[in-house]
Amino acid sequence: MSLNFRSFIKYVEERNPNEPEFLQAVAEVTEDLIPYINERHPSWNGLKILERMVEPERVVSFRVTWLNDKNEVQINRGYRVQMNSAIGPYKGGLRFSPTVNLSILKFLAFEQVFKNSLTGIPLGGGKGGSDFDPKGKSDMEIMRFCQSFMTELYRHIGAETDVPAGDIGVGEREVGYMFGQYKRIQNNFTGVLTGKGKNWGGSYIRPEATGYGLLYFVQCIFENNDTEMAGKTIAISGAGNVAYYAAEKAIHLGAKVITLSNSTGTLHDPDGFTLEKLSYVTGLGRELAKYPKQYKAAVFYPEKKPWQFKCDIALPCATQNELNEEDAKSLVKHGCTCVAEGANMPSTAGAIKVFHKARIHFAPGKAANAGGVAVSGLEMSQNSIGQQWQPEKVDSRLKSIMENIHKTCLKYGKEDDGYINYLKGANIGGFIKVASAMKAQGLV
């Protein structure tokens, strides 16, 4: 018995109408997995492993009612998608953004299953959040919302069941408010959330982890090709945690970072950002146009993306589908040789085809941006044994995990002509462990 890709995608579309992000993620993965399963593990088709993997084990939707500072009742919708727990408790972030919907959360949870598997840490995949927008809200409003959100979510999570973390719109502040409410309701202090403050159960370098891990993975790509990152020019999108710490680590490794961006446009500095310049960017928030005029070479391009500039490496670190087919062609034209995703699925299917056709090294988010969940897993380990490891130990463990993910991608992604298809390698490498566990555990 063998699976057909088109028939499978049609089956998923019929069961998940009007969920384009989720369908895109499923298609991206199964295009590699179906030929592999048909050739290597045809018996898994009879067990319907893939059909079970694209169906969440549980989807929770709930009302979140809270008061704003004017004592007006506000209503938002909360979610938790518990996708797969075959190799461990559900693990994945909480996103607070008006763009949150089930399609986005299901795509993120599905990607998280593969990402967590690749880390080698026994973690399942999940994702959650709310259509609440923290921008423009006071601390008290955010606290009241987080407490109301956790008053419902607490029923569905636990240190051995589901361990959420932060994501877009959810940082240490929001995690703190939710953790405090969970502790108050449950009357225990447990590692039920990661991304906590360092003084109350958090891990060192958790804010830096995704950006640092991204650069460790890129470093592995260049080392595998007997070249160095020092002297390379890097274009980065985004201006948040991931982009900032990716830029910081790139500078430490001797590369030149020439762009950062947000929804208002792109800041291009042909001289390269320094750590001092980066500090200005973080202080500006969304107002990149107000970058200090003392850096005369820097130009802000309103409503423009960073992919128009000549670079060796491109790191999309903003949001899903930010880099399209035309952007990919522009990068190829300007000499880019490596694209590594710091965000979740920032490249469209058309863009990925351009990269593969040009034989550019393309590292998907499920591999390249796994540093965040890797350190979250290390935070869980520290919580379970009542310890806090020093930054150097956590950073060393992070680097080792990213190197092992790279090795997995090499193992499963090498094409006949020697090209490393990192997307294929990550898809198959992440799938094997989960599928084997599902087979061993029977029909659950």
Secondary structure, DSSP 8 states (H G I E B T S, - for coil): ----HHHHHHHHHHHSTT-HHHHHHHHHHHHHHHHHHHHH-THHHHTTHHHHHTS-SEEEEEEEEEE-TTS-EEEEEEEEEEEE-SSSSEEEEEEE-TT--HHHHHHHHHHHHHHHHHHTS---EEEEEES---TT--HHHHHHHHHHHHHHHGGG-BTTTEEEE-BTTB-HHHHHHHHHHHHHHHT-----SSS--GGGT--TTTTTHHHHHHHHHHHHHHHHTT--STT-EEEEE--SHHHHHHHHHHHHTT-EEEEEEETTEEEE-TT---HHHHHHHHHHTT-GGG--TTSTT-EEEET--GGGS--SEEEE-S-TT-B-HHHHHHHHHTT--EEE-SSSS-B-HHHHHHHHHTT-EEE-HHHHTTHHHHHHHHHHHHHHHT----HHHHHHHHHHHHHHHHHHHHHHHB-TTS-B-HHHHHHHHHHHHHHHHHHHH---
